[in-house]
Amino acid sequence: MRFLAFRCDLQSSKKIAQQNENLEFLFKVALRVWRLKFHFRCTKRMLKFRRNRAGCGELKGEKMQRIFHIKDAICSDERAVKTTFFTTEATCGAVWIVKRGQVVAPHIHPDGDDVWICLSGRGVFYPSKGEEVPICAGDLIISKSGECHGMKNTGDEDFVFASVTAPIPCGYEAI
């Protein structure tokens, strides 16, 4: 069990409040993504997201796409592929499609948290180097700043998960 100690001064209180706001936002986004019914099909050719769909909303005077379809995510037979579906000043959302036997290499984000919402498939999660934990559709994985995360598809079908990272840039360090 881990215990965290915080200094009780104004600066650390502000930092804690900002981290709580970021985590609260991540959970709200994760919950919205989870509630959607995802239907996807993956082809060998790369597909691009549809642009200018109905349901777009205004964000600082620019149109922002708000509805995305998993079937529009990019697939590859060679390696796991990340398709970014939105980026704001503070947050990045992506869909990963990991084919059978493919790996998302263990890594950390030194400056940001990463939430994975597992949508389909089975695999193993790497919470630390050399450690494996079984995961499947319906699992929600939270990796705080500096915590190891990665995965391998061990199932017979594509492993698909949505990833929400904040704040950005979060950095990347392979383990």
Secondary structure, DSSP 4 states (H G I P E B T S, - for coil): --------SHHHHHHHHHHHHHHHHHHHHHHHHHHSPP-----SS------S-TT-EEETTEEE-----GGGS---SSS-EEEEEEE-SS-EEEEEEE-TT-EEEEEE-TT-EEEEEEEE-EEEEEEETTEEEEEETT-EEEE-TT--EEEEE-SSS-EEEEEEEESSS---EE-
